Amino acid sequence: MKARHKRFGFIVVGLAGLGLAAWLTLNALDNNLSYFFSPTEVTENEGPKDHIRLGGLVEPGSLERGKELTVRFAVSDNAHKVNVEYTGILPDLFAEGQGVIAQGKMNANGVFVADEVLAKHDENYMPPEVAEALEKGHNQAVGAKN
């Protein structure tokens, strides 16, 4: 076999190995990604039925503290709102009018029962996905009024 053919073989094997490594890396990252759905998407029954992440703004005036550590509030995207119930300690930055992501599932009564509640970590920061969902909800609400 000529040296030229050997080099070509090494290049092909190397590219195949590199492609396999890239595919394995991207596959592992995709399995760990966790997408969230806006209140509009949840009310329109988009997304999975079992366990989802709901993202939006805590509706001002909707926070109700119940017995023990149970808290009820509404999450809105300026077009639709979803009532959320959570039992546990809320993050320190949780407040009405602030961004929140709740992880859980819808119950038979149409209430989102959260296992975990995450509040945004900085008053100036909002994930691009949340900002896009809020803008989309705002545009739908404005279009519905016209």
PAGUZA-233652 format. One record per residue: residue number from 0; residue in one letter; x, y negated, z of N, C-alpha, C in turn. Coordinates in Angstrom, 1 decimal, decimal comma, m for minus. Atoms other than C-alpha are relative to their C-alpha. Last residue first. Layout:
// PAGUZA-233652
<num->NUM residuo->A npx->X npy->Y npz->Z capx->X capy->Y capz->Z cpx->X cpy->Y cpz->Z> $
...
***
This chain:
// PAGUZA-233652
<num->145 residuo->N npx->0,3 npy->0,8 npz->1,2 capx->m58,1 capy->m45,2 capz->18,4 cpx->m1,0 cpy->0,7 cpz->m0,8> $
<num->144 residuo->K npx->0,8 npy->1,2 npz->m0,4 capx->m58,1 capy->m43,7 capz->22,0 cpx->m0,4 cpy->m0,8 cpz->m1,3> $
<num->143 residuo->A npx->1,4 npy->m0,4 npz->m0,4 capx->m57,1 capy->m40,2 capz->20,7 cpx->m0,8 cpy->m1,2 cpz->0,4> $
<num->142 residuo->G npx->0,8 npy->m0,4 npz->1,2 capx->m54,1 capy->m41,6 capz->18,8 cpx->m1,4 cpy->0,4 cpz->0,4> $
<num->141 residuo->V npx->0,3 npy->1,3 npz->0,7 capx->m52,8 capy->m43,4 capz->22,0 cpx->m0,8 cpy->0,3 cpz->m1,3> $
<num->140 residuo->A npx->1,0 npy->0,7 npz->m0,8 capx->m53,1 capy->m40,1 capz->24,0 cpx->m0,4 cpy->m1,3 cpz->m0,7> $
<num->139 residuo->Q npx->1,3 npy->m0,7 npz->0,2 capx->m51,4 capy->m38,1 capz->21,2 cpx->m1,1 cpy->m0,8 cpz->0,8> $
<num->138 residuo->N npx->0,5 npy->0,2 npz->1,4 capx->m48,5 capy->m40,7 capz->21,1 cpx->m1,4 cpy->0,7 cpz->m0,3> $
<num->137 residuo->H npx->0,4 npy->1,4 npz->0,0 capx->m48,1 capy->m40,6 capz->24,9 cpx->m0,6 cpy->m0,3 cpz->m1,4> $
<num->136 residuo->G npx->1,3 npy->0,1 npz->m0,7 capx->m48,0 capy->m36,8 capz->24,8 cpx->m0,6 cpy->m1,4 cpz->0,0> $
<num->135 residuo->K npx->1,0 npy->m0,7 npz->0,8 capx->m45,3 capy->m36,8 capz->22,1 cpx->m1,4 cpy->m0,1 cpz->0,7> $
<num->134 residuo->E npx->0,2 npy->0,9 npz->1,1 capx->m43,3 capy->m39,4 capz->24,1 cpx->m1,1 cpy->0,6 cpz->m0,9> $
<num->133 residuo->L npx->0,7 npy->1,1 npz->m0,5 capx->m43,6 capy->m37,3 capz->27,2 cpx->m0,4 cpy->m1,0 cpz->m1,1> $
<num->132 residuo->A npx->1,3 npy->m0,5 npz->m0,3 capx->m42,5 capy->m34,2 capz->25,4 cpx->m0,9 cpy->m1,1 cpz->0,5> $
<num->131 residuo->E npx->0,7 npy->m0,3 npz->1,2 capx->m39,5 capy->m36,0 capz->23,9 cpx->m1,5 cpy->0,4 cpz->0,2> $
<num->130 residuo->A npx->0,3 npy->1,3 npz->0,6 capx->m38,5 capy->m37,5 capz->27,2 cpx->m0,7 cpy->0,2 cpz->m1,3> $
<num->129 residuo->V npx->1,0 npy->0,6 npz->m0,7 capx->m38,7 capy->m34,1 capz->28,8 cpx->m0,4 cpy->m1,3 cpz->m0,6> $
<num->128 residuo->E npx->1,2 npy->m0,8 npz->0,2 capx->m36,7 capy->m32,4 capz->26,1 cpx->m1,2 cpy->m0,6 cpz->0,7> $
<num->127 residuo->P npx->0,5 npy->0,4 npz->1,3 capx->m34,0 capy->m35,2 capz->26,2 cpx->m1,4 cpy->0,7 cpz->m0,3> $
<num->126 residuo->P npx->m0,5 npy->m0,9 npz->1,0 capx->m33,5 capy->m34,5 capz->30,0 cpx->m0,7 cpy->m0,4 cpz->m1,4> $
<num->125 residuo->M npx->1,1 npy->m0,8 npz->0,4 capx->m34,2 capy->m37,6 capz->32,0 cpx->0,4 cpy->0,9 cpz->m1,1> $
<num->124 residuo->Y npx->m0,1 npy->m1,1 npz->0,9 capx->m31,6 capy->m39,5 capz->33,9 cpx->m1,3 cpy->0,7 cpz->m0,3> $
<num->123 residuo->N npx->m0,2 npy->0,4 npz->1,4 capx->m31,8 capy->m43,0 capz->35,2 cpx->0,0 cpy->1,1 cpz->m0,9> $
<num->122 residuo->E npx->1,1 npy->0,8 npz->0,5 capx->m33,3 capy->m42,2 capz->38,6 cpx->0,1 cpy->m0,5 cpz->m1,4> $
<num->121 residuo->D npx->m0,5 npy->1,4 npz->0,1 capx->m30,9 capy->m39,4 capz->39,1 cpx->m1,1 cpy->m0,8 cpz->m0,5> $
<num->120 residuo->H npx->m1,1 npy->0,3 npz->m1,0 capx->m31,3 capy->m35,7 capz->40,1 cpx->0,4 cpy->m1,5 cpz->0,0> $
<num->119 residuo->K npx->m1,2 npy->0,6 npz->0,7 capx->m34,6 capy->m34,9 capz->38,4 cpx->1,0 cpy->m0,5 cpz->1,0> $
<num->118 residuo->A npx->0,1 npy->1,5 npz->0,3 capx->m36,8 capy->m32,8 capz->40,6 cpx->1,2 cpy->m0,5 cpz->m0,7> $
<num->117 residuo->L npx->m1,3 npy->0,8 npz->0,2 capx->m37,0 capy->m29,0 capz->40,5 cpx->m0,3 cpy->m1,4 cpz->m0,3> $
<num->116 residuo->V npx->0,2 npy->1,4 npz->0,5 capx->m39,9 capy->m27,0 capz->41,8 cpx->1,3 cpy->m0,7 cpz->0,0> $
<num->115 residuo->E npx->m1,1 npy->0,9 npz->m0,2 capx->m39,8 capy->m23,2 capz->42,3 cpx->m0,3 cpy->m1,3 cpz->m0,6> $
<num->114 residuo->D npx->m0,9 npy->m0,7 npz->m0,9 capx->m42,4 capy->m20,4 capz->42,6 cpx->1,2 cpy->m0,9 cpz->0,4> $
<num->113 residuo->A npx->m1,5 npy->0,1 npz->0,2 capx->m45,1 capy->m22,6 capz->41,2 cpx->0,7 cpy->0,8 cpz->1,0> $
<num->112 residuo->V npx->m0,6 npy->m0,3 npz->m1,3 capx->m48,8 capy->m21,7 capz->40,9 cpx->1,5 cpy->0,1 cpz->m0,2> $
<num->111 residuo->F npx->m1,3 npy->m0,5 npz->0,2 capx->m50,3 capy->m23,6 capz->37,9 cpx->0,6 cpy->0,3 cpz->1,4> $
<num->110 residuo->V npx->m1,0 npy->0,7 npz->m0,8 capx->m54,0 capy->m23,9 capz->38,5 cpx->1,3 cpy->0,7 cpz->m0,2> $
<num->109 residuo->G npx->m0,6 npy->1,0 npz->0,8 capx->m56,4 capy->m22,8 capz->35,8 cpx->1,0 cpy->m0,9 cpz->0,8> $
<num->108 residuo->N npx->0,7 npy->1,3 npz->m0,2 capx->m58,6 capy->m20,9 capz->38,2 cpx->0,5 cpy->m1,1 cpz->m0,8> $
<num->107 residuo->A npx->1,3 npy->m0,1 npz->0,6 capx->m57,3 capy->m17,5 capz->37,0 cpx->m0,9 cpy->m1,2 cpz->0,1> $
<num->106 residuo->N npx->0,9 npy->m1,0 npz->m0,6 capx->m53,8 capy->m18,4 capz->37,9 cpx->m1,3 cpy->0,0 cpz->m0,7> $
<num->105 residuo->M npx->1,4 npy->0,4 npz->m0,2 capx->m51,2 capy->m20,0 capz->35,7 cpx->m0,8 cpy->1,1 cpz->0,7> $
<num->104 residuo->K npx->1,0 npy->m0,5 npz->1,0 capx->m47,6 capy->m19,0 capz->36,2 cpx->m1,3 cpy->m0,6 cpz->0,3> $
<num->103 residuo->G npx->1,0 npy->m0,9 npz->m0,6 capx->m44,3 capy->m20,2 capz->37,9 cpx->m1,0 cpy->0,5 cpz->m1,1> $
<num->102 residuo->Q npx->0,0 npy->m1,3 npz->0,6 capx->m41,5 capy->m22,7 capz->37,4 cpx->m1,0 cpy->0,9 cpz->0,7> $
<num->101 residuo->A npx->0,5 npy->m1,1 npz->m0,9 capx->m42,0 capy->m26,3 capz->38,0 cpx->0,0 cpy->1,3 cpz->m0,7> $
<num->100 residuo->I npx->0,2 npy->m1,2 npz->0,7 capx->m40,0 capy->m29,1 capz->36,3 cpx->m0,4 cpy->1,1 cpz->1,1> $
<num->99 residuo->V npx->m0,1 npy->m1,2 npz->m0,7 capx->m40,3 capy->m32,6 capz->37,6 cpx->m0,1 cpy->1,2 cpz->m0,9> $
<num->98 residuo->G npx->m0,1 npy->m1,2 npz->0,7 capx->m39,9 capy->m36,2 capz->36,5 cpx->0,1 cpy->1,3 cpz->0,8> $
<num->97 residuo->Q npx->m1,3 npy->m0,4 npz->0,4 capx->m41,0 capy->m39,0 capz->38,8 cpx->0,0 cpy->1,3 cpz->m0,8> $
<num->96 residuo->G npx->m0,5 npy->0,8 npz->1,1 capx->m44,3 capy->m40,8 capz->39,0 cpx->1,4 cpy->0,4 cpz->m0,4> $
<num->95 residuo->E npx->1,0 npy->0,3 npz->1,1 capx->m45,0 capy->m39,4 capz->42,4 cpx->0,6 cpy->m0,9 cpz->m1,0> $
<num->94 residuo->A npx->0,9 npy->1,1 npz->m0,3 capx->m41,9 capy->m38,2 capz->44,3 cpx->m1,0 cpy->m0,2 cpz->m1,2> $
<num->93 residuo->F npx->1,4 npy->m0,2 npz->0,5 capx->m39,5 capy->m35,2 capz->44,5 cpx->m0,8 cpy->m1,2 cpz->0,4> $
<num->92 residuo->L npx->0,3 npy->1,0 npz->1,0 capx->m35,9 capy->m36,5 capz->45,1 cpx->m1,4 cpy->0,2 cpz->m0,6> $
<num->91 residuo->D npx->0,0 npy->1,4 npz->m0,6 capx->m35,6 capy->m34,6 capz->48,4 cpx->m0,4 cpy->m1,0 cpz->m1,0> $
<num->90 residuo->P npx->m1,3 npy->0,7 npz->0,1 capx->m36,6 capy->m31,3 capz->46,7 cpx->m0,1 cpy->m1,4 cpz->0,6> $
<num->89 residuo->L npx->m0,2 npy->0,8 npz->1,3 capx->m39,9 capy->m29,8 capz->47,9 cpx->1,4 cpy->m0,6 cpz->0,0> $
<num->88 residuo->I npx->m0,6 npy->1,4 npz->m0,3 capx->m39,9 capy->m27,2 capz->50,7 cpx->0,3 cpy->m0,6 cpz->m1,4> $
<num->87 residuo->G npx->m1,4 npy->0,1 npz->m0,2 capx->m42,2 capy->m24,3 capz->50,0 cpx->0,4 cpy->m1,4 cpz->0,3> $
<num->86 residuo->T npx->m0,2 npy->m0,2 npz->m1,4 capx->m45,7 capy->m23,4 capz->48,8 cpx->1,5 cpy->0,1 cpz->0,3> $
<num->85 residuo->Y npx->m1,3 npy->m0,5 npz->m0,4 capx->m46,5 capy->m24,9 capz->45,5 cpx->0,1 cpy->0,2 cpz->1,5> $
<num->84 residuo->E npx->0,0 npy->m0,4 npz->m1,4 capx->m49,8 capy->m25,6 capz->43,7 cpx->1,4 cpy->0,6 cpz->0,3> $
<num->83 residuo->V npx->m1,1 npy->m0,9 npz->m0,5 capx->m49,8 capy->m27,4 capz->40,4 cpx->m0,2 cpy->0,2 cpz->1,5> $
<num->82 residuo->N npx->m0,1 npy->0,0 npz->m1,5 capx->m52,7 capy->m29,1 capz->38,6 cpx->1,0 cpy->1,1 cpz->0,4> $
<num->81 residuo->V npx->0,2 npy->m1,3 npz->m0,5 capx->m52,0 capy->m29,6 capz->34,9 cpx->0,2 cpy->m0,1 cpz->1,5> $
<num->80 residuo->K npx->m0,6 npy->m0,3 npz->m1,3 capx->m52,4 capy->m32,9 capz->33,1 cpx->m0,3 cpy->1,4 cpz->0,5> $
<num->79 residuo->H npx->0,7 npy->m1,0 npz->m0,7 capx->m52,9 capy->m33,9 capz->29,5 cpx->0,6 cpy->0,1 cpz->1,4> $
<num->78 residuo->A npx->1,2 npy->m0,4 npz->0,8 capx->m52,0 capy->m36,9 capz->27,4 cpx->m0,8 cpy->1,0 cpz->0,7> $
<num->77 residuo->N npx->0,7 npy->1,2 npz->0,4 capx->m49,5 capy->m38,9 capz->29,5 cpx->m1,1 cpy->0,3 cpz->m1,0> $
<num->76 residuo->D npx->m0,8 npy->0,4 npz->1,1 capx->m47,3 capy->m35,8 capz->29,9 cpx->m0,6 cpy->m1,2 cpz->m0,7> $
<num->75 residuo->S npx->0,6 npy->0,6 npz->1,2 capx->m48,8 capy->m35,0 capz->33,3 cpx->1,1 cpy->m0,3 cpz->m1,0> $
<num->74 residuo->V npx->m1,1 npy->0,3 npz->0,9 capx->m48,0 capy->m32,8 capz->36,3 cpx->m0,6 cpy->m0,5 cpz->m1,3> $
<num->73 residuo->A npx->0,3 npy->m0,2 npz->1,5 capx->m50,7 capy->m32,8 capz->39,0 cpx->1,3 cpy->m0,4 cpz->m0,7> $
<num->72 residuo->F npx->m0,2 npy->1,2 npz->0,8 capx->m50,0 capy->m32,2 capz->42,7 cpx->m0,3 cpy->0,3 cpz->m1,4> $
<num->71 residuo->R npx->0,7 npy->0,0 npz->1,2 capx->m50,7 capy->m29,7 capz->45,5 cpx->0,2 cpy->m1,3 cpz->m0,7> $
<num->70 residuo->V npx->0,1 npy->1,3 npz->0,5 capx->m48,4 capy->m28,9 capz->48,4 cpx->m0,7 cpy->0,2 cpz->m1,4> $
<num->69 residuo->T npx->0,6 npy->0,0 npz->1,3 capx->m48,4 capy->m25,8 capz->50,6 cpx->m0,3 cpy->m1,5 cpz->m0,4> $
<num->68 residuo->L npx->m0,9 npy->0,6 npz->1,0 capx->m45,8 capy->m25,9 capz->53,4 cpx->m0,6 cpy->m0,1 cpz->m1,4> $
<num->67 residuo->E npx->m1,3 npy->m0,5 npz->0,0 capx->m48,1 capy->m25,2 capz->56,4 cpx->0,9 cpy->m0,7 cpz->m1,0> $
<num->66 residuo->K npx->m0,4 npy->m0,7 npz->m1,2 capx->m51,6 capy->m26,4 capz->55,6 cpx->1,4 cpy->0,6 cpz->m0,2> $
<num->65 residuo->G npx->0,9 npy->m0,9 npz->m0,7 capx->m52,0 capy->m28,8 capz->52,8 cpx->0,5 cpy->0,6 cpz->1,2> $
<num->64 residuo->R npx->m0,7 npy->m1,0 npz->m0,8 capx->m50,1 capy->m31,8 capz->51,4 cpx->m1,1 cpy->0,8 cpz->0,8> $
<num->63 residuo->E npx->0,8 npy->m0,3 npz->m1,1 capx->m51,8 capy->m33,6 capz->48,5 cpx->0,8 cpy->1,1 cpz->0,8> $
<num->62 residuo->L npx->m0,7 npy->m0,8 npz->m1,0 capx->m49,9 capy->m35,4 capz->45,8 cpx->m0,9 cpy->0,2 cpz->1,2> $
<num->61 residuo->S npx->0,5 npy->m1,4 npz->0,0 capx->m52,2 capy->m36,6 capz->43,0 cpx->0,6 cpy->0,8 cpz->1,1> $
<num->60 residuo->G npx->1,2 npy->m0,2 npz->m0,8 capx->m51,9 capy->m40,4 capz->43,6 cpx->m0,5 cpy->1,4 cpz->0,0> $
<num->59 residuo->P npx->0,1 npy->0,8 npz->m1,2 capx->m49,3 capy->m40,9 capz->40,8 cpx->m1,4 cpy->0,2 cpz->0,7> $
<num->58 residuo->E npx->1,1 npy->1,0 npz->0,2 capx->m49,2 capy->m37,9 capz->38,4 cpx->m0,1 cpy->m0,8 cpz->1,3> $
<num->57 residuo->V npx->0,9 npy->m0,2 npz->m1,1 capx->m45,8 capy->m36,1 capz->38,8 cpx->m1,0 cpy->m1,1 cpz->m0,1> $
<num->56 residuo->L npx->0,0 npy->0,9 npz->m1,1 capx->m44,2 capy->m36,4 capz->35,4 cpx->m1,0 cpy->0,3 cpz->1,1> $
<num->55 residuo->G npx->0,7 npy->1,3 npz->0,2 capx->m43,5 capy->m33,6 capz->33,0 cpx->0,2 cpy->m0,9 cpz->1,2> $
<num->54 residuo->G npx->m0,7 npy->1,3 npz->m0,2 capx->m42,2 capy->m30,1 capz->32,8 cpx->m0,8 cpy->m1,2 cpz->m0,4> $
<num->53 residuo->L npx->0,8 npy->1,2 npz->0,3 capx->m43,8 capy->m26,7 capz->33,2 cpx->0,8 cpy->m1,2 cpz->0,3> $
<num->52 residuo->R npx->m0,5 npy->1,2 npz->m0,7 capx->m41,5 capy->m23,6 capz->33,2 cpx->m0,9 cpy->m1,1 cpz->m0,5> $
<num->51 residuo->I npx->m0,4 npy->1,1 npz->0,9 capx->m43,2 capy->m20,3 capz->32,3 cpx->0,6 cpy->m1,1 cpz->0,9> $
<num->50 residuo->H npx->m0,9 npy->0,9 npz->m0,9 capx->m43,8 capy->m16,8 capz->33,8 cpx->0,5 cpy->m1,1 cpz->m0,9> $
<num->49 residuo->D npx->m0,4 npy->m0,4 npz->m1,3 capx->m46,6 capy->m14,6 capz->32,4 cpx->0,7 cpy->m1,0 cpz->0,8> $
<num->48 residuo->K npx->1,1 npy->0,0 npz->m1,0 capx->m48,6 capy->m16,0 capz->29,6 cpx->0,4 cpy->0,4 cpz->1,4> $
<num->47 residuo->P npx->0,3 npy->m1,3 npz->m0,6 capx->m45,8 capy->m17,0 capz->27,2 cpx->m1,1 cpy->m0,1 cpz->1,1> $
<num->46 residuo->G npx->m1,1 npy->m0,5 npz->m0,9 capx->m46,0 capy->m20,2 capz->25,2 cpx->m0,4 cpy->1,3 cpz->0,6> $
<num->45 residuo->E npx->m1,2 npy->m0,4 npz->0,7 capx->m49,0 capy->m22,1 capz->23,9 cpx->1,1 cpy->0,5 cpz->0,9> $
<num->44 residuo->N npx->m0,4 npy->m1,4 npz->m0,1 capx->m52,2 capy->m22,0 capz->25,8 cpx->1,1 cpy->0,4 cpz->m1,0> $
<num->43 residuo->E npx->0,3 npy->m0,6 npz->1,3 capx->m53,4 capy->m25,4 capz->24,6 cpx->0,4 cpy->1,4 cpz->m0,1> $
<num->42 residuo->T npx->1,5 npy->0,1 npz->0,1 capx->m53,5 capy->m26,6 capz->28,3 cpx->m0,4 cpy->0,6 cpz->m1,3> $
<num->41 residuo->V npx->0,6 npy->m1,0 npz->m0,9 capx->m49,9 capy->m25,3 capz->28,6 cpx->m1,5 cpy->0,0 cpz->m0,1> $
<num->40 residuo->E npx->m0,2 npy->m1,4 npz->0,5 capx->m48,7 capy->m27,1 capz->25,5 cpx->m0,6 cpy->1,0 cpz->0,9> $
<num->39 residuo->T npx->0,8 npy->m0,2 npz->1,2 capx->m50,3 capy->m30,4 capz->26,6 cpx->0,2 cpy->1,4 cpz->m0,6> $
<num->38 residuo->P npx->1,4 npy->m0,2 npz->m0,4 capx->m48,8 capy->m30,0 capz->30,1 cpx->m0,9 cpy->0,2 cpz->m1,2> $
<num->37 residuo->S npx->0,6 npy->1,2 npz->m0,5 capx->m45,3 capy->m29,7 capz->28,5 cpx->m1,4 cpy->0,3 cpz->0,4> $
<num->36 residuo->F npx->1,1 npy->0,4 npz->0,8 capx->m43,5 capy->m26,4 capz->28,2 cpx->m0,6 cpy->m1,2 cpz->0,7> $
<num->35 residuo->F npx->1,2 npy->0,4 npz->m0,7 capx->m40,1 capy->m25,5 capz->29,5 cpx->m1,0 cpy->m0,5 cpz->m1,0> $
<num->34 residuo->Y npx->0,7 npy->1,1 npz->0,6 capx->m37,3 capy->m23,4 capz->28,0 cpx->m1,2 cpy->m0,4 cpz->0,9> $
<num->33 residuo->S npx->1,3 npy->0,0 npz->m0,5 capx->m34,9 capy->m21,2 capz->29,9 cpx->m0,7 cpy->m1,3 cpz->m0,5> $
<num->32 residuo->L npx->0,6 npy->1,2 npz->0,2 capx->m31,7 capy->m20,2 capz->28,2 cpx->m1,4 cpy->0,1 cpz->0,6> $
<num->31 residuo->N npx->0,0 npy->0,8 npz->m1,3 capx->m30,0 capy->m17,2 capz->29,7 cpx->m0,7 cpy->m1,4 cpz->m0,1> $
<num->30 residuo->N npx->0,8 npy->m0,7 npz->m1,0 capx->m30,9 capy->m14,8 capz->26,9 cpx->0,0 cpy->m0,7 cpz->1,3> $
<num->29 residuo->D npx->1,4 npy->0,1 npz->0,3 capx->m29,8 capy->m17,3 capz->24,3 cpx->m0,8 cpy->0,7 cpz->1,0> $
<num->28 residuo->L npx->0,4 npy->1,3 npz->m0,3 capx->m26,3 capy->m17,6 capz->25,9 cpx->m1,5 cpy->m0,2 cpz->m0,2> $
<num->27 residuo->A npx->0,0 npy->0,1 npz->m1,4 capx->m25,7 capy->m13,9 capz->25,8 cpx->m0,5 cpy->m1,3 cpz->0,5> $
<num->26 residuo->N npx->1,1 npy->m0,8 npz->m0,4 capx->m26,8 capy->m13,7 capz->22,1 cpx->m0,1 cpy->m0,1 cpz->1,6> $
<num->25 residuo->L npx->1,2 npy->0,7 npz->0,2 capx->m24,5 capy->m16,6 capz->21,3 cpx->m1,2 cpy->0,7 cpz->0,5> $
<num->24 residuo->T npx->0,0 npy->1,2 npz->m0,8 capx->m21,5 capy->m15,0 capz->22,9 cpx->m1,4 cpy->m0,7 cpz->m0,2> $
<num->23 residuo->L npx->0,2 npy->m0,4 npz->m1,4 capx->m22,2 capy->m11,6 capz->21,4 cpx->m0,1 cpy->m1,2 cpz->0,9> $
<num->22 residuo->W npx->1,4 npy->m0,5 npz->m0,1 capx->m22,6 capy->m13,1 capz->17,9 cpx->m0,3 cpy->0,4 cpz->1,4> $
<num->21 residuo->A npx->0,9 npy->1,2 npz->0,1 capx->m19,4 capy->m15,2 capz->18,2 cpx->m1,4 cpy->0,5 cpz->0,2> $
<num->20 residuo->A npx->m0,2 npy->0,7 npz->m1,3 capx->m17,4 capy->m12,1 capz->19,4 cpx->m1,0 cpy->m1,2 cpz->0,0> $
<num->19 residuo->L npx->0,6 npy->m0,8 npz->m1,0 capx->m18,8 capy->m10,0 capz->16,4 cpx->0,1 cpy->m0,8 cpz->1,4> $
<num->18 residuo->G npx->1,4 npy->0,1 npz->0,2 capx->m17,9 capy->m12,8 capz->13,9 cpx->m0,8 cpy->0,8 cpz->1,1> $
<num->17 residuo->L npx->0,4 npy->1,3 npz->m0,3 capx->m14,4 capy->m13,0 capz->15,3 cpx->m1,5 cpy->m0,2 cpz->m0,1> $
<num->16 residuo->G npx->0,0 npy->0,1 npz->m1,4 capx->m14,0 capy->m9,3 capz->15,1 cpx->m0,4 cpy->m1,3 cpz->0,5> $
<num->15 residuo->A npx->1,1 npy->m0,9 npz->m0,5 capx->m15,2 capy->m9,2 capz->11,5 cpx->0,0 cpy->m0,1 cpz->1,5> $
<num->14 residuo->L npx->1,2 npy->0,7 npz->0,1 capx->m12,9 capy->m12,1 capz->10,7 cpx->m1,2 cpy->0,7 cpz->0,5> $
<num->13 residuo->G npx->0,0 npy->1,1 npz->m0,9 capx->m9,9 capy->m10,3 capz->12,2 cpx->m1,3 cpy->m0,8 cpz->m0,1> $
<num->12 residuo->V npx->0,2 npy->m0,5 npz->m1,4 capx->m10,7 capy->m7,1 capz->10,4 cpx->m0,1 cpy->m1,1 cpz->1,0> $
<num->11 residuo->V npx->1,3 npy->m0,5 npz->0,0 capx->m11,0 capy->m8,9 capz->7,0 cpx->m0,4 cpy->0,5 cpz->1,4> $
<num->10 residuo->I npx->0,9 npy->1,2 npz->0,0 capx->m7,8 capy->m10,9 capz->7,7 cpx->m1,5 cpy->0,5 cpz->0,0> $
<num->9 residuo->F npx->m0,1 npy->0,7 npz->m1,3 capx->m5,9 capy->m7,8 capz->8,7 cpx->m1,0 cpy->m1,2 cpz->0,1> $
<num->8 residuo->G npx->0,7 npy->m0,9 npz->m0,9 capx->m7,1 capy->m5,9 capz->5,5 cpx->0,0 cpy->m0,6 cpz->1,4> $
<num->7 residuo->F npx->1,5 npy->0,2 npz->0,3 capx->m6,1 capy->m8,9 capz->3,3 cpx->m0,8 cpy->0,9 cpz->1,0> $
<num->6 residuo->R npx->0,4 npy->1,3 npz->m0,5 capx->m2,6 capy->m8,9 capz->4,9 cpx->m1,5 cpy->m0,2 cpz->m0,1> $
<num->5 residuo->K npx->0,0 npy->m0,1 npz->m1,5 capx->m2,3 capy->m5,1 capz->4,3 cpx->m0,4 cpy->m1,3 cpz->0,6> $
<num->4 residuo->H npx->1,2 npy->m0,8 npz->m0,4 capx->m3,4 capy->m5,5 capz->0,7 cpx->m0,1 cpy->0,1 cpz->1,5> $
<num->3 residuo->R npx->1,1 npy->0,9 npz->0,3 capx->m0,7 capy->m8,2 capz->0,1 cpx->m1,3 cpy->0,6 cpz->0,4> $
<num->2 residuo->A npx->0,1 npy->1,0 npz->m1,1 capx->1,9 capy->m6,1 capz->1,7 cpx->m1,2 cpy->m0,9 cpz->m0,1> $
<num->1 residuo->K npx->m0,8 npy->1,2 npz->0,1 capx->1,3 capy->m3,4 capz->m0,9 cpx->m0,2 cpy->m0,9 cpz->1,2> $
<num->0 residuo->M npx->0,9 npy->1,2 npz->0,0 capx->0,0 capy->0,0 capz->0,0 cpx->0,9 cpy->m1,2 cpz->0,0> $
***
